[in-house]
């Protein structure tokens, strides 16, 4: 589950404030279609965001290294934008969102399908 807001600050578990919290949303092979676990994670992100004093939300899109690197960079951008659209539909305001397409540059093995790399990472960054 996500963090919660107390007095406008993000807190986690033992009520200790934190500066940044990351979530992962996963996708199907070669697409920007969410996998079956994405809806619950998007709900967690929206819940953690709701009412918090955040300086920025970063959405980093990733792709595995199957296929052309330019196409994977485009796909990673599409995945990040799909997450943004899903969060906006959950009342997350996109005024301080930074989209970062990472492509396949973090994939551990060139040309290998890796489900872990078919993701977008959402970072909620607090201001303190």
C-alpha positions in Angstrom: 0.0 0.0 0.0 0.9 3.6 -0.4 1.9 6.2 2.1 -0.5 8.6 3.7 -0.7 12.3 4.3 -0.5 13.7 7.8 -0.5 17.5 8.0 0.2 17.6 4.3 3.4 15.5 4.5 3.9 12.0 3.1 4.5 9.4 5.9 5.1 5.7 5.7 4.6 2.9 8.2 6.0 4.2 11.4 4.7 7.7 10.7 8.2 8.9 9.7 8.1 11.4 6.9 9.8 10.6 3.7 11.1 12.7 0.8 10.5 10.3 -2.1 8.4 7.1 -2.6 8.5 5.0 -5.8 5.8 2.7 -7.2 6.1 0.4 -10.3 3.3 -0.2 -12.8 3.8 -3.0 -15.3 2.8 -3.5 -19.0 2.3 -6.2 -21.5 4.9 -7.1 -24.1 5.6 -4.4 -26.7 2.6 -2.3 -25.6 1.4 0.4 -23.4 -1.5 -1.8 -22.1 -1.4 -2.2 -18.3 -1.0 -5.7 -16.8 -3.5 -7.1 -14.4 -1.8 -5.7 -11.3 -1.7 -2.1 -12.5 -5.1 -0.9 -11.4 -4.4 -1.6 -7.7 -1.0 0.1 -7.9 -2.4 3.2 -9.7 -5.0 3.4 -6.9 -2.2 3.2 -4.3 -0.4 6.0 -6.1 -3.5 8.2 -6.2 -4.2 7.5 -2.6 -0.7 8.5 -1.5 -0.8 11.6 -3.7 -4.2 12.8 -2.5 -3.9 16.0 -0.4 -0.1 15.8 0.0 2.3 18.7 -0.4 4.4 17.3 -3.3 7.1 19.1 -5.1 7.0 16.8 -8.1 5.8 13.6 -9.6 8.2 11.8 -11.9 7.1 9.1 -14.2 9.9 7.1 -15.7 9.0 4.8 -18.6 11.0 1.7 -19.4 11.2 -1.1 -22.1 13.1 -4.3 -22.4 15.8 -4.6 -25.0 13.8 -6.7 -27.5 13.6 -4.8 -30.8 14.9 -1.4 -32.0 16.2 1.0 -29.3 14.5 4.0 -30.9 11.2 2.1 -30.9 11.8 1.1 -27.3 12.4 4.7 -26.3 9.1 5.7 -28.0 7.3 2.8 -26.2 8.8 3.9 -22.8 7.4 7.4 -23.4 4.0 6.0 -24.3 4.0 3.9 -21.1 4.8 6.9 -19.0 2.0 8.9 -20.7 -0.5 6.0 -20.1 0.3 6.1 -16.4 -0.2 9.9 -16.4 -3.6 9.5 -18.1 -4.6 6.8 -15.6 -3.5 9.0 -12.7 -5.4 12.0 -14.0 -8.5 9.9 -14.3 -8.0 9.3 -10.5 -7.9 13.0 -9.8 -4.1 13.4 -9.6 -3.3 16.8 -11.0 -0.5 16.8 -13.6 0.8 20.3 -12.9 4.1 19.1 -11.5 4.7 15.9 -13.5 7.9 15.2 -15.2 7.9 12.4 -17.8 11.2 10.6 -18.4 11.3 8.0 -21.2 14.2 5.7 -20.4 13.9 3.3 -23.3 15.9 0.1 -23.0 19.1 1.6 -21.6 18.7 -0.1 -18.2 17.9 -3.6 -19.6 20.5 -6.0 -18.3 20.9 -8.2 -21.4 20.6 -6.8 -25.0 17.9 -8.5 -27.0 16.4 -10.4 -24.1 12.7 -10.2 -23.1 12.5 -9.1 -19.5 9.1 -8.6 -17.9 10.6 -6.5 -15.1 11.8 -3.9 -17.7 8.2 -3.5 -19.1 7.3 -0.9 -16.5 6.8 2.7 -15.5 8.1 3.9 -12.2 6.2 6.7 -10.4 8.1 8.8 -7.9 6.3 11.0 -5.5 8.7 13.6 -4.2 8.0 15.7 -1.1 9.3 19.1 -0.3 11.1 19.0 3.0 
